[in-house]
Amino acid sequence: MSSISSTIKKFFKSKFNIYLAIALVLMGIFALVFTSEPKISQNEGFSVILFYLPTCPHCTEQKPIFNELKEEMKDINFYSYDASSKEGSALFYRLAAEAGLDTSKLAVPTIFVEKH
């Protein structure tokens, strides 16, 4: 335990390392506070949300079906998000957590249906 504290003390002897640590903490706080998630319509009815990866062959098969349903069912809000994007990933994890899914075992394609 003392080796860890001595390593930390050595690290913070340098002003550069102090500023680096402060900058990293501020960047982390900024990322948590200002991460934007895509907005999902709160209109009455249903929303169908597809999460995919551009390189996923199963997702590539799913997208035409999803788009066809989107064209046929105009009274339902359809959204698709790239799960590898910052915004898509944040929304994917939030919806999965809200649904009670194990977020360490998420895979694509994944579809969520929400009633408003």
Secondary structure, 3 states (H helix, E strand, C coil): CHHHHHHHHHHCCCHHHHHHHHHHHHHHHHHHHHCCCCCCCCCCCEEEEEEECCCCHHHHHHHHHHHHHHHHCCCCEEEEEECCCHHHHHHHHHHHHHCCCCHHHCCCCEEEEEEC
